[in-house]
């Protein structure tokens, strides 16, 4: 099954999120090892985006709900069988 956001195909979950948001996911989540200065700049940019589009969080929730409704098989979970536990048998005796 192929998923498109506009005319762009989303191949991975990260692609889907970036295309849906219109911004890189890292803008919202940050990156490992970023400095305090980088984090402050990223958060400022995120605040500016939210100020420009205050309905963005509601739109994202609506979009996520639509994806779940259209693709219920995404949440089909099959429990895996647990392997039988092996009991170690204690051997009495002397090693040769």
PyMOL CGO cylinders between C-alpha atoms (Angstrom):
from pymol import cmd
from pymol.cgo import CYLINDER

trace = [
    CYLINDER, 0.00, 0.00, 0.00, 1.33, 3.43, -0.89, 0.3, 1, 1, 1, 1, 1, 1,
    CYLINDER, 1.33, 3.43, -0.89, 0.66, 6.55, 1.13, 0.3, 1, 1, 1, 1, 1, 1,
    CYLINDER, 0.66, 6.55, 1.13, 0.71, 10.00, -0.42, 0.3, 1, 1, 1, 1, 1, 1,
    CYLINDER, 0.71, 10.00, -0.42, 0.60, 13.40, 1.19, 0.3, 1, 1, 1, 1, 1, 1,
    CYLINDER, 0.60, 13.40, 1.19, -0.33, 15.75, -1.62, 0.3, 1, 1, 1, 1, 1, 1,
    CYLINDER, -0.33, 15.75, -1.62, 1.79, 14.57, -4.54, 0.3, 1, 1, 1, 1, 1, 1,
    CYLINDER, 1.79, 14.57, -4.54, 4.63, 13.20, -2.41, 0.3, 1, 1, 1, 1, 1, 1,
    CYLINDER, 4.63, 13.20, -2.41, 4.89, 9.54, -1.47, 0.3, 1, 1, 1, 1, 1, 1,
    CYLINDER, 4.89, 9.54, -1.47, 5.63, 8.78, 2.16, 0.3, 1, 1, 1, 1, 1, 1,
    CYLINDER, 5.63, 8.78, 2.16, 7.90, 5.75, 2.28, 0.3, 1, 1, 1, 1, 1, 1,
    CYLINDER, 7.90, 5.75, 2.28, 8.65, 5.66, 6.00, 0.3, 1, 1, 1, 1, 1, 1,
    CYLINDER, 8.65, 5.66, 6.00, 6.95, 6.88, 9.15, 0.3, 1, 1, 1, 1, 1, 1,
    CYLINDER, 6.95, 6.88, 9.15, 9.46, 9.75, 9.29, 0.3, 1, 1, 1, 1, 1, 1,
    CYLINDER, 9.46, 9.75, 9.29, 8.57, 10.73, 5.69, 0.3, 1, 1, 1, 1, 1, 1,
    CYLINDER, 8.57, 10.73, 5.69, 4.88, 10.64, 6.53, 0.3, 1, 1, 1, 1, 1, 1,
    CYLINDER, 4.88, 10.64, 6.53, 5.34, 12.83, 9.59, 0.3, 1, 1, 1, 1, 1, 1,
    CYLINDER, 5.34, 12.83, 9.59, 7.54, 15.33, 7.73, 0.3, 1, 1, 1, 1, 1, 1,
    CYLINDER, 7.54, 15.33, 7.73, 5.15, 15.59, 4.79, 0.3, 1, 1, 1, 1, 1, 1,
    CYLINDER, 5.15, 15.59, 4.79, 2.14, 15.87, 7.08, 0.3, 1, 1, 1, 1, 1, 1,
    CYLINDER, 2.14, 15.87, 7.08, 3.75, 18.52, 9.25, 0.3, 1, 1, 1, 1, 1, 1,
    CYLINDER, 3.75, 18.52, 9.25, 5.39, 20.39, 6.41, 0.3, 1, 1, 1, 1, 1, 1,
    CYLINDER, 5.39, 20.39, 6.41, 8.51, 20.59, 8.54, 0.3, 1, 1, 1, 1, 1, 1,
    CYLINDER, 8.51, 20.59, 8.54, 11.24, 18.14, 9.51, 0.3, 1, 1, 1, 1, 1, 1,
    CYLINDER, 11.24, 18.14, 9.51, 10.36, 16.02, 12.55, 0.3, 1, 1, 1, 1, 1, 1,
    CYLINDER, 10.36, 16.02, 12.55, 13.64, 17.08, 14.15, 0.3, 1, 1, 1, 1, 1, 1,
    CYLINDER, 13.64, 17.08, 14.15, 12.25, 20.61, 14.46, 0.3, 1, 1, 1, 1, 1, 1,
    CYLINDER, 12.25, 20.61, 14.46, 9.70, 19.34, 16.98, 0.3, 1, 1, 1, 1, 1, 1,
    CYLINDER, 9.70, 19.34, 16.98, 11.65, 16.53, 18.62, 0.3, 1, 1, 1, 1, 1, 1,
    CYLINDER, 11.65, 16.53, 18.62, 15.19, 17.85, 18.52, 0.3, 1, 1, 1, 1, 1, 1,
    CYLINDER, 15.19, 17.85, 18.52, 18.33, 15.90, 17.79, 0.3, 1, 1, 1, 1, 1, 1,
    CYLINDER, 18.33, 15.90, 17.79, 20.69, 14.08, 20.07, 0.3, 1, 1, 1, 1, 1, 1,
    CYLINDER, 20.69, 14.08, 20.07, 23.63, 16.15, 21.19, 0.3, 1, 1, 1, 1, 1, 1,
    CYLINDER, 23.63, 16.15, 21.19, 22.23, 19.55, 20.27, 0.3, 1, 1, 1, 1, 1, 1,
    CYLINDER, 22.23, 19.55, 20.27, 23.64, 22.48, 22.21, 0.3, 1, 1, 1, 1, 1, 1,
    CYLINDER, 23.64, 22.48, 22.21, 21.54, 24.78, 24.39, 0.3, 1, 1, 1, 1, 1, 1,
    CYLINDER, 21.54, 24.78, 24.39, 21.86, 27.46, 21.71, 0.3, 1, 1, 1, 1, 1, 1,
    CYLINDER, 21.86, 27.46, 21.71, 20.67, 25.08, 18.96, 0.3, 1, 1, 1, 1, 1, 1,
    CYLINDER, 20.67, 25.08, 18.96, 17.77, 23.92, 21.12, 0.3, 1, 1, 1, 1, 1, 1,
    CYLINDER, 17.77, 23.92, 21.12, 16.70, 27.52, 21.80, 0.3, 1, 1, 1, 1, 1, 1,
    CYLINDER, 16.70, 27.52, 21.80, 16.80, 28.36, 18.08, 0.3, 1, 1, 1, 1, 1, 1,
    CYLINDER, 16.80, 28.36, 18.08, 14.80, 25.22, 17.22, 0.3, 1, 1, 1, 1, 1, 1,
    CYLINDER, 14.80, 25.22, 17.22, 12.18, 26.01, 19.86, 0.3, 1, 1, 1, 1, 1, 1,
    CYLINDER, 12.18, 26.01, 19.86, 11.90, 29.61, 18.61, 0.3, 1, 1, 1, 1, 1, 1,
    CYLINDER, 11.90, 29.61, 18.61, 11.30, 28.36, 15.07, 0.3, 1, 1, 1, 1, 1, 1,
    CYLINDER, 11.30, 28.36, 15.07, 8.65, 25.90, 16.33, 0.3, 1, 1, 1, 1, 1, 1,
    CYLINDER, 8.65, 25.90, 16.33, 6.90, 28.68, 18.27, 0.3, 1, 1, 1, 1, 1, 1,
    CYLINDER, 6.90, 28.68, 18.27, 6.88, 30.86, 15.14, 0.3, 1, 1, 1, 1, 1, 1,
    CYLINDER, 6.88, 30.86, 15.14, 5.29, 28.06, 13.11, 0.3, 1, 1, 1, 1, 1, 1,
    CYLINDER, 5.29, 28.06, 13.11, 2.62, 27.49, 15.77, 0.3, 1, 1, 1, 1, 1, 1,
    CYLINDER, 2.62, 27.49, 15.77, 1.95, 31.24, 15.97, 0.3, 1, 1, 1, 1, 1, 1,
    CYLINDER, 1.95, 31.24, 15.97, 1.45, 31.36, 12.18, 0.3, 1, 1, 1, 1, 1, 1,
    CYLINDER, 1.45, 31.36, 12.18, -0.92, 28.36, 12.25, 0.3, 1, 1, 1, 1, 1, 1,
    CYLINDER, -0.92, 28.36, 12.25, -2.60, 27.97, 15.65, 0.3, 1, 1, 1, 1, 1, 1,
    CYLINDER, -2.60, 27.97, 15.65, -4.83, 25.19, 14.24, 0.3, 1, 1, 1, 1, 1, 1,
    CYLINDER, -4.83, 25.19, 14.24, -1.83, 22.98, 13.42, 0.3, 1, 1, 1, 1, 1, 1,
    CYLINDER, -1.83, 22.98, 13.42, -2.15, 20.70, 16.49, 0.3, 1, 1, 1, 1, 1, 1,
    CYLINDER, -2.15, 20.70, 16.49, -5.86, 20.13, 15.81, 0.3, 1, 1, 1, 1, 1, 1,
    CYLINDER, -5.86, 20.13, 15.81, -5.16, 19.46, 12.13, 0.3, 1, 1, 1, 1, 1, 1,
    CYLINDER, -5.16, 19.46, 12.13, -2.49, 16.90, 13.03, 0.3, 1, 1, 1, 1, 1, 1,
    CYLINDER, -2.49, 16.90, 13.03, -4.80, 15.07, 15.42, 0.3, 1, 1, 1, 1, 1, 1,
    CYLINDER, -4.80, 15.07, 15.42, -7.53, 15.02, 12.77, 0.3, 1, 1, 1, 1, 1, 1,
    CYLINDER, -7.53, 15.02, 12.77, -5.05, 13.70, 10.20, 0.3, 1, 1, 1, 1, 1, 1,
    CYLINDER, -5.05, 13.70, 10.20, -3.79, 10.97, 12.54, 0.3, 1, 1, 1, 1, 1, 1,
    CYLINDER, -3.79, 10.97, 12.54, -7.36, 9.88, 13.28, 0.3, 1, 1, 1, 1, 1, 1,
    CYLINDER, -7.36, 9.88, 13.28, -8.09, 9.70, 9.54, 0.3, 1, 1, 1, 1, 1, 1,
    CYLINDER, -8.09, 9.70, 9.54, -5.00, 7.54, 8.92, 0.3, 1, 1, 1, 1, 1, 1,
    CYLINDER, -5.00, 7.54, 8.92, -6.03, 5.18, 11.72, 0.3, 1, 1, 1, 1, 1, 1,
    CYLINDER, -6.03, 5.18, 11.72, -9.58, 4.99, 10.37, 0.3, 1, 1, 1, 1, 1, 1,
    CYLINDER, -9.58, 4.99, 10.37, -8.37, 4.32, 6.81, 0.3, 1, 1, 1, 1, 1, 1,
    CYLINDER, -8.37, 4.32, 6.81, -5.76, 1.75, 7.89, 0.3, 1, 1, 1, 1, 1, 1,
    CYLINDER, -5.76, 1.75, 7.89, -7.05, -0.26, 10.85, 0.3, 1, 1, 1, 1, 1, 1,
    CYLINDER, -7.05, -0.26, 10.85, -4.62, -3.06, 9.95, 0.3, 1, 1, 1, 1, 1, 1,
    CYLINDER, -4.62, -3.06, 9.95, -1.77, -0.88, 11.23, 0.3, 1, 1, 1, 1, 1, 1,
    CYLINDER, -1.77, -0.88, 11.23, -2.82, -1.92, 14.71, 0.3, 1, 1, 1, 1, 1, 1,
    CYLINDER, -2.82, -1.92, 14.71, -3.38, -5.63, 14.11, 0.3, 1, 1, 1, 1, 1, 1,
    CYLINDER, -3.38, -5.63, 14.11, -1.18, -7.15, 16.75, 0.3, 1, 1, 1, 1, 1, 1,
    CYLINDER, -1.18, -7.15, 16.75, -0.54, -10.85, 16.88, 0.3, 1, 1, 1, 1, 1, 1,
    CYLINDER, -0.54, -10.85, 16.88, 0.79, -12.14, 20.17, 0.3, 1, 1, 1, 1, 1, 1,
    CYLINDER, 0.79, -12.14, 20.17, 3.91, -14.24, 19.75, 0.3, 1, 1, 1, 1, 1, 1,
    CYLINDER, 3.91, -14.24, 19.75, 4.05, -17.64, 21.38, 0.3, 1, 1, 1, 1, 1, 1,
    CYLINDER, 4.05, -17.64, 21.38, 6.46, -17.83, 24.26, 0.3, 1, 1, 1, 1, 1, 1,
    CYLINDER, 6.46, -17.83, 24.26, 9.06, -20.53, 23.96, 0.3, 1, 1, 1, 1, 1, 1,
    CYLINDER, 9.06, -20.53, 23.96, 8.84, -23.24, 26.60, 0.3, 1, 1, 1, 1, 1, 1,
    CYLINDER, 8.84, -23.24, 26.60, 11.22, -22.75, 29.47, 0.3, 1, 1, 1, 1, 1, 1,
    CYLINDER, 11.22, -22.75, 29.47, 13.90, -25.34, 29.75, 0.3, 1, 1, 1, 1, 1, 1,
    CYLINDER, 13.90, -25.34, 29.75, 14.75, -26.55, 33.16, 0.3, 1, 1, 1, 1, 1, 1,
    CYLINDER, 14.75, -26.55, 33.16, 18.34, -27.37, 33.81, 0.3, 1, 1, 1, 1, 1, 1,
    CYLINDER, 18.34, -27.37, 33.81, 18.80, -30.74, 35.37, 0.3, 1, 1, 1, 1, 1, 1,
    CYLINDER, 18.80, -30.74, 35.37, 21.41, -30.73, 38.05, 0.3, 1, 1, 1, 1, 1, 1,
    CYLINDER, 21.41, -30.73, 38.05, 23.89, -33.50, 37.51, 0.3, 1, 1, 1, 1, 1, 1,
    CYLINDER, 23.89, -33.50, 37.51, 25.57, -34.98, 40.45, 0.3, 1, 1, 1, 1, 1, 1,
    CYLINDER, 25.57, -34.98, 40.45, 28.95, -36.49, 39.99, 0.3, 1, 1, 1, 1, 1, 1,
    CYLINDER, 28.95, -36.49, 39.99, 32.52, -35.68, 39.35, 0.3, 1, 1, 1, 1, 1, 1,
    CYLINDER, 32.52, -35.68, 39.35, 33.82, -34.40, 36.08, 0.3, 1, 1, 1, 1, 1, 1,
    CYLINDER, 33.82, -34.40, 36.08, 36.41, -36.63, 34.50, 0.3, 1, 1, 1, 1, 1, 1,
]
cmd.load_cgo(trace, "trace")
